[in-house]
Amino acid sequence: MEPRKPSSKKPEAQPSLPARALRLLARREHTRRELERKLAPHAADRDALAALLDDFARRGWLSEARVVEQVVHAKRGRYGPARIRQALAGRGVSEALIEPAVKALKDSELEAARAVWAKKFRTPPSSREERAKHVRFLQARGFGMEIAMRVVHGRDDS
């Protein structure tokens, strides 16, 4: 066996911080906190990272409002307002942006809960234990107790 020759390939240069940030933003919207957390290990100093994020926000490339739209659009068919609020808060969205989005979801919460419930169970509960199971399911999905009870009991009152 012949000894291996050293590779003549040059090691690839690491992408710059702005290039990394753009690559992450091209995949999906990120909040400032998410992007900062992902880029921090590659930044020489915190000030340079903060300046980059400020520049991206000024250019409109970094937008929490778009993150809110994206999360709400992706989760509204499967989850209730409480669960969506939790997802937004977990991504670092400010309360000032979360509150209006959740308030808008509350208007259609009953219809959304009915759709989620119908997709999962298809038939009304036949016993008290089943009813409790259905209510717990809806609560775990982020719907309020009152809405869950109305859906499970089949009440249509507004």
N, C-alpha and C positions, 0 to 999 in steps of 0.2 A: 504494500500500500504506500502510495505517495503521500507525503505530508501536505496538508492543506495550505494553499497559498493565501496570504492575507487578501482580504477583499479590496478591490481597487475602487469600490464605491465610496464616495464621500458620505459621511454621516449627514442625514437630513437635518437642515436647520430647523430649530423650533419656531413655530409660527409666532408672530408678534402678538402682543396683548390685544391690539385692535382687531387683528385677524381672528384670533380665538373668539373674541366677543361677537364679531359678525357671524362667524360660523355657528355659534350657539343661537343667535337670534334668527338665523335663517331657518333653523329647524322648528322653532316655536317661540312664542312670546315669553319673555322672562320679566320678572319684577327686578327692580334694582337690587334688592337683597339677594335674590337667587343668583343673579349675574355676578355680584360681588363675591358671593361664597364660592362660586365655581372658578372665578378668575384669580382669587387671592393667592393660591399656591404658585401662580405663574407671574405674579407682579413683583417688581423689584421693590417698590415701596407703596404704602397705602395712599399717599398723596397722588401718585401717578394714576392709580386705579380710580380714585375719586374723580380726578380731572377727566379721565376717559369716560366714566359713567355720566358725568355732568354734560360732556360734549354730546354723547349719544342721546341723552334726554333732550337737549337743546335742539338737536337735529330731528327729533321725532322718531328715532330708531328704538328708543326704550320708552315704553308707555304702559303704565299700570292700568289705564282705562281699557286698552286693548286686551290686557291680561284678563280683566274682569269680563269683558265681552266673550272672550274665548272660553273661559271656565264656565260661565253661565250657559253658553250655547252647548257645550259638550256635556254638561251634567243635568240640565233641566229636565230631560226626559226620564231620568232614573232616580233623581234625588230631590228632596225637598229643600226649602230655604235654609233650614238650620245646617244641613250637611254641606250645602254650597257655601254658606258663610264660613264654616270651618275650613273648607278647602281654600278659600280666598285668604283667610287669615294665616293659614299655614304657609302660603306662598309669599307672605309679607306685604299684602295689599293693605293700604291705609283704610281705617274705619270710615273715613269720609267718602271713599269710593264704594265700600262694601254696603253701607246702609241703603243708598238709593237702589242698588241692584237687588238686594233682598226684599226691599219694599215692593218693587215691581213684581217679584216672584210671588209675593203673598196674594196678589190679585188673582192669580190663576192656580193657587195652591190646591184647591179642591179638585179641579179637573185633572191636574197632574197626579195627585194622589190616587184618584180613581183609575187613571190609566196604568200606573205602576201596580196597583193592587190587582186589576183585571188581568194584567199580563202574567202575574205570578200565580194567582189562585183560580181564576176563571169561574169558580162557583162560590156562592155565599157560604159562610161558616154554618155548620149544623149544630154545634154545641158551644157551650160557654168557653171551654178550653180552646177550641178552634178560633173562636172570636178573639180571645186574648192573644193567641199566636199571630193572627192577622194584624191586630193593633200594634203588637211589638215589632212586627216586620216593618210597618209603615213608620213607626217612630225611629227605628234604626236607620231608615232611609232619609230621615231629616224632616218628617212631617210632624206637625203639632198633634197633641193628644185629641183636641177637639175635632180636627180634620180627620184624624184616623178613626175616631168613633163614628163620625158622620158617614164615612165611606163604608166601614164594616157593617154598620147597621142599615145602610142603604137609605139614609135620610137625605132629602134634597133641599132642606130649608137653608136659606142663605144667611 
